[in-house]
Amino acid sequence: MSYYPIFLDVHRKRCLVVGGGEVATRKVQGLLEAGAVVVVVSPTRTDALTTLVHIGAIHHVARPFQTHDVVGCALVIGATDRPAVHAAVCEAARQQGIWVNIVDTPEACDFIAPAVVRRGALQIAISTGGHSPALAKHIREDLEQRYGPEYVELLAWLGEQRQRIRQQVRDPAARKACNEQLVDKALQSLAPVTLQRPVKRRPRHHAHTRRTR
């Protein structure tokens, strides 16, 4: 199956996470970073989720999932270790026409969550279409080393300059050329920083072959 890559705006939109374990916690944290209004339904929760409840970042319903929990949600995520619960979550969401993601169950997903590198407004998403999440993680870790925290300020500055150019340069072709020149110069200024950053190399495992006689 081939997926259509998109970035969703869930800012101030109600998103449901069913589950209170470590996987659910990671899903919640990703939604919060996108500005979503997060509701967690689970009889239990991790310490991290408890902290988020105490500071008012999320709402926790301390009971098992019920069908009506999906009503009014923009997205629904099932992140438990119980197939029966996942099946109920998937059915309830689809009956309401709500996009649903059930962890580790591609056939029950209307969307899948990629591995993501975040540097301020810069987001780089990596997906293997569910074939190998481990490879997606490996690529993400490599990109995290290549694109460091300096890109946060760089992108903020480029955004400001883009607005200035839009106001001062009317010709579309000239605006495009100005923006490309700014990016080229900015990346050149970052080159020394990138070269100085230590790169963590993974140990290579060499295969041993046995001679045949």
N, C-alpha and C positions, 0 to 999 in steps of 0.2 A: 504494500500500500504506500502511496505517495501522499505526503501532507502539504497543505498550503501554509507557508510560514506567515504569521501575522503577529503584531504586538497589540494587545487589547488594553483599552482604557477602562480600568475598573475603579478609578478614583471616586470615592464616596458611594460606591455601589455595594450592596449587600452580597457577601460571598460566604457560602457555608462549607465548613470542613467537618466531616464526620470522622471522629477518631481523636484520641488524646495522647498518642505515643510520640516517639521521636520523629517518625516520618510526617505525621500530622503537624508537628511543631515546625518542621522545615517549610511545609506548605503554608502555614499561617504566617511565618516570617516573610516569605516571598510576597504574599498578598498585602501585608502591611507596608512593605517597601513600595508597593504600587499604589498605596493610598486607599485600599479597599476597607469597607466596613465588615469586619470578620466576626462570624458567629461560629463557635465550636460546639458540637453536640457529642458528648461522650460521658460515660459514667465516671471516668478517671481522666487525669491530665498530668503532664510532666511538670516539673518544677518551673521550667521556662514558661509554660503556658500559665501557670499560677501567677508568676510575676506579671505577665501581660494583663491578666485579669485584675490584679490589685492596682495597677496603674491606669486602668480604664482603657487599655488599648484594644481589648477584645471582649466579647460577651460569651460566657460559657453556660451552656445548658447541661446540667449534670444528670443526664439520664440517657437511656438508649435512643437511637434514632427513631423518629416517627415520620410518616409520609408527609405530613403538613409542614415539616421543617424546611422543605425546599421552596415553599411559596414565597414569592417576592425576591428570590435570589437571582443574581446575574450569572453566577457560576456555582457549581457544586463539585466538591472533591471528596471522594471516599478514600480514607487512609486508615483502615483498620486491618486486623489480621483475620477477619471473619467473612468468608465468601457469601454467606447468607445475608449479612448486613450490606455488603457491597451490591448484591443483586437487588435488594430493596431500594437502595439509594439510587442506583442507575435507573430502575424502572420509574421511580417517583419523579426524578428529574426529567426524564424524557417525556413522560406524560404531560408535564408542564411546559415542554418545549425549551428546557434550560440545558445549556451545555454542561456536560458532566465529565469528570475525569476520575477513573478508578485506578489507583496505583497498581502497577505491575499487571494490568489487565487491559491490553490494547483494544481488544474487541468490545470492551465496555466503555470506551472513551470516545467522546466527540472531539477532544483535543488532547494533546500530550504536552507535558512541560519539559522544555529543553534544559540542558545545562547552561548556565548563564554566567558571563563575566560582567560585573558592574563596576563602572568607574564614573560615578556621578550620573550625568545624563547619557553617558555612553553605555550601551548594553550590547553585548555580543552573545547571540544565542547559538548553541550547538545541539544538533539532533542527529541521531542515527536511525530515526524512524522506529525506535523500539528494538532494533536489532542488537545493539550493544551499548547499554548505558555506561558500562565501564570504559569503553573507548571515548564516549562523549566526555566523561569525567577527565580522562587523560588529556584530551585536547583542551578542555577548559583550564586545567592546571598549567599547561604550556602557554596558553594565551594570557593567563594571569601574570606570568613572568614577563611577557613581552609588553603588555599594556599595563603600566604601573599607575600609581596614584597621581602622577603628574598630569595624566589625561583629564582629571577632574577640572583643574584650573584651565587647562588648554581649551577644553570644549566650552567652558563658560565664557572665556574670552572670545572664542570664535563666534559664539552666538551673539555676543554684543556687537562685534564687528560686522556680522551679517546684517543685523538690523540697521546699522549705520550706513552700510553700502546700499541697502534697499531704499533708504531715504534720499541718498545723495546721487545715486547712479540710476538713471531711468532706463537705459538701454539694457535689455535682458542678456544679450551676449556679453556686454561689458561687465555686467554684474557677475556673471558666471566666471569670467576671466579673473576678476578681482578676488573672488572667493577662492578660486583654485590657487592663485598666487599666495594668498594668505596661508592656506593650508600647507603649501610646499615650504614656505619659510618657517612656519611653526614646527613642522616635523624635522626640519634641519636643525633647529635649535634644540630639539629633544634628543637628537641622535647621541650626543655625548652622555646624556643621562642613561639612555637605554644601554649603551655599550658598557657603562660602569656597573650596571646592576648585575649582581652575581646570578648565574643561571644554575639551577639545581638539575643535575643530570641523573636520570634513572639508571640503575645498574642494568647492564645487559646480560641476558641469560643465553649462554652459548649452548647450542645443541651438540651433544656428543654422539657421533655416529660409530657404529660398530662395524668393523670390517667383516666382509663375508668371504668365505673361502670356497 
